[in-house]
Amino acid sequence: MGVFMDKKLVLAILVLVSFGSAINAKVVVHLDVNDVNDSPKLVEWGKTAKTMIEEWHQRIANLIPTKGFDAPAEVWLKIRKSNRGIAGTSGGHITVSSGWIEKHPEDIGCIFHELVHVIQDYKGGGSGWLVEGIADYLRWAIYEGKSQDWFPFTDKSQGYKDSYRVAGGFFLWLETDACPGIVNKLNSAIRKRSYADETWFEKQTGRTIDSLWADYIKDRKKSEPGQVETKQDIKN
């Protein structure tokens, strides 16, 4: 497999995203910049992030739909005056550190990642690597438009449990080649509490997740022979 997405996958993504091309009137975004009102740059960053949420809320809901499920229609975004951490989500509440924004003002994508968590609305379901892997797959492959060879990977067994970008790259490969549609099936299974453990993958694909992972690593090594296979994943 090369670094390009299957044409059917690209077309499906374009169709789904087009439905949310205008600002989504259904979502209400509450912006709290009280902690940073003395910084015009941080306030403006918050407004930009708010607009991104309004534009992408329905698009993300279209990309990971579940019959009978409605994504939360309200999102609270708070810029916290702090030099600790990056961002986090609890229910519909997203909090981001002012220190991270000041060091990485270009990183609106970190809010996209947190918005995915709002829309996932798993209510504690799913292993951490799945929750974060799906969010990073949507962030980096769809929102940021990164190709397969950009994603870090490791050749250790069960490396998918490294989560975030490592799992995100694995999901991109599964969607492109081995198991198209697997992310949305997985997303719905977690929402419906029908996902129990990694044996779910074998029931869906006829193959264990470890065998799929092994093929993924072989494919990455074959297509990117000069790349070091032990890149370290970095959150956000």
C-alpha positions in Angstrom: 0.0 0.0 0.0 1.3 3.5 -0.9 0.8 6.7 1.1 -2.3 7.7 -0.8 -5.9 7.0 0.4 -8.1 4.7 -1.6 -10.3 6.7 -4.0 -13.5 5.5 -2.5 -12.4 6.6 1.0 -11.4 10.0 -0.3 -14.7 10.4 -2.0 -16.6 9.4 1.1 -14.7 11.8 3.2 -15.3 14.7 0.8 -19.0 14.0 0.6 -19.4 13.8 4.4 -17.3 16.9 5.0 -19.3 18.9 2.4 -22.4 18.5 4.4 -20.9 20.6 7.2 -19.2 23.2 5.0 -21.2 26.0 6.5 -21.2 26.9 10.2 -23.4 24.4 12.0 -26.4 26.3 13.4 -27.2 23.4 15.7 -24.1 23.6 17.9 -23.9 26.4 20.5 -20.3 27.2 21.6 -19.7 29.0 24.9 -16.3 30.7 25.0 -14.7 31.5 28.4 -11.6 33.8 28.2 -12.0 35.4 31.6 -8.7 34.1 32.7 -6.8 35.7 29.8 -8.8 38.9 29.1 -5.5 40.8 29.5 -4.1 39.1 26.5 -5.7 40.1 23.1 -3.7 37.4 21.3 -5.2 34.7 23.5 -8.7 36.1 23.3 -8.4 36.2 19.5 -7.1 32.6 19.5 -10.1 31.6 21.5 -12.4 33.2 18.9 -10.6 31.3 16.1 -11.0 28.0 18.0 -14.7 28.8 18.6 -15.2 29.3 14.9 -13.4 26.0 14.1 -15.7 24.2 16.5 -18.8 25.7 14.8 -17.5 24.7 11.4 -16.4 21.2 12.2 -18.9 20.0 14.8 -21.3 18.6 12.2 -18.6 17.4 9.9 -17.1 15.2 12.6 -20.6 14.0 13.5 -21.1 13.0 9.9 -17.8 11.2 9.8 -18.6 9.0 12.9 -22.4 8.7 12.9 -24.4 6.2 14.9 -28.1 5.5 14.1 -30.2 7.0 16.9 -27.3 9.0 18.3 -27.2 12.8 18.4 -23.9 14.5 19.2 -23.9 17.0 22.1 -25.3 20.3 20.8 -23.5 22.5 23.3 -19.7 22.9 23.7 -17.9 24.9 26.4 -14.4 26.2 25.5 -12.3 27.6 28.3 -8.8 29.0 28.1 -7.2 28.4 31.5 -4.3 30.6 32.6 -1.8 27.9 33.2 1.6 26.6 32.0 0.7 23.1 32.8 -0.6 20.5 30.3 -2.1 21.1 26.9 -5.9 20.5 26.7 -8.5 18.2 28.1 -12.2 17.3 27.8 -14.9 16.4 30.3 -18.4 15.9 28.8 -18.9 18.9 26.6 -16.3 21.0 28.3 -13.0 21.7 26.6 -10.2 23.4 28.6 -6.9 24.5 27.1 -3.8 25.8 28.7 -2.8 29.4 27.9 0.9 28.4 28.2 0.5 25.8 25.4 -1.2 28.4 23.2 1.5 31.0 23.7 4.2 28.4 22.8 2.2 26.9 19.9 -0.3 29.5 18.6 -0.6 27.5 15.3 -2.1 24.5 17.2 -5.8 24.9 16.7 -5.8 21.2 15.9 -5.5 20.4 19.6 -9.0 21.8 20.0 -10.1 19.6 17.0 -8.8 16.6 18.9 -10.8 17.5 22.0 -13.9 18.3 19.9 -13.8 14.7 18.6 -13.9 13.6 22.2 -17.0 15.7 22.8 -18.7 14.1 19.8 -17.5 10.6 20.6 -19.5 10.9 23.8 -18.4 7.4 24.9 -19.3 8.0 28.5 -16.3 6.0 29.8 -16.6 3.3 27.2 -13.6 2.0 25.1 -10.0 1.5 25.9 -7.9 4.6 26.1 -5.8 3.7 23.0 -9.0 3.4 21.0 -10.5 6.7 22.2 -7.3 8.7 21.6 -6.4 6.8 18.4 -9.7 7.6 16.7 -9.4 11.2 17.7 -5.9 11.5 16.3 -6.9 9.6 13.1 -9.6 12.2 12.5 -7.4 15.1 13.5 -4.2 14.2 11.6 -5.5 12.2 8.6 -8.7 14.2 8.0 -8.4 17.7 9.5 -4.6 18.2 9.1 -4.4 16.1 5.9 -1.4 14.0 6.8 -0.4 11.0 4.6 0.4 7.6 5.9 4.2 8.1 5.9 3.8 11.0 8.3 2.5 8.9 11.2 4.9 7.5 13.7 5.0 3.8 14.3 6.8 1.2 16.3 7.6 -2.4 15.5 7.0 -3.8 18.9 4.1 -6.2 19.5 0.8 -4.5 20.3 2.3 -1.2 19.4 -1.1 0.1 18.6 -1.6 0.5 22.3 0.9 3.4 22.2 -2.3 5.3 21.3 -2.6 8.8 19.8 -0.7 9.2 16.5 0.6 5.6 16.5 -2.9 4.2 16.7 -4.1 7.0 14.4 -1.7 5.8 11.7 -2.9 2.2 12.2 -6.5 3.3 11.7 -5.6 5.2 8.5 -4.0 2.0 7.1 -7.0 -0.1 8.1 -9.4 2.3 6.5 -7.3 2.6 3.3 -6.5 -1.0 2.7 -7.5 -3.8 5.1 -10.8 -2.8 6.6 -12.6 0.2 5.1 -15.2 1.5 7.4 -13.7 0.0 10.5 -13.4 3.3 12.4 -17.1 4.1 12.2 -18.0 0.5 13.1 -15.7 0.7 16.1 -17.0 4.1 17.1 -20.6 2.8 17.1 -19.7 -0.3 18.9 -18.1 1.7 21.7 -21.1 4.0 21.9 -23.5 1.0 22.1 -21.3 -0.8 24.6 -21.0 -3.8 22.2 -17.2 -3.5 22.2 -15.7 -5.6 25.0 -12.1 -6.2 24.0 -9.7 -6.6 21.1 -11.5 -9.8 20.0 -14.1 -7.5 18.5 -11.6 -7.0 15.6 -11.5 -10.7 14.8 -15.3 -10.9 14.8 -15.5 -8.0 12.3 -12.6 -8.8 10.0 -11.9 -12.5 10.6 -8.4 -11.6 11.7 -6.9 -10.8 15.1 -5.8 -7.2 15.8 -2.3 -8.5 16.4 -2.1 -10.0 12.9 -3.4 -6.9 11.4 -0.9 -4.8 13.3 1.9 -7.2 12.1 0.9 -6.7 8.5 0.7 -2.9 9.0 4.3 -2.8 10.3 5.5 -5.0 7.4 3.7 -2.7 5.0 5.2 0.4 6.6 8.7 -1.0 6.5 8.4 -2.1 2.9 7.1 1.2 1.7 9.4 3.3 3.9 12.6 1.3 4.0 14.7 4.2 5.2 12.5 5.2 8.1 13.4 4.4 11.7 10.6 2.1 13.0 10.9 3.2 16.7 9.7 6.8 16.4 8.3 8.0 19.7 4.7 9.1 19.8 4.0 12.6 21.0 0.6 13.6 22.4 -0.9 16.4 20.5 
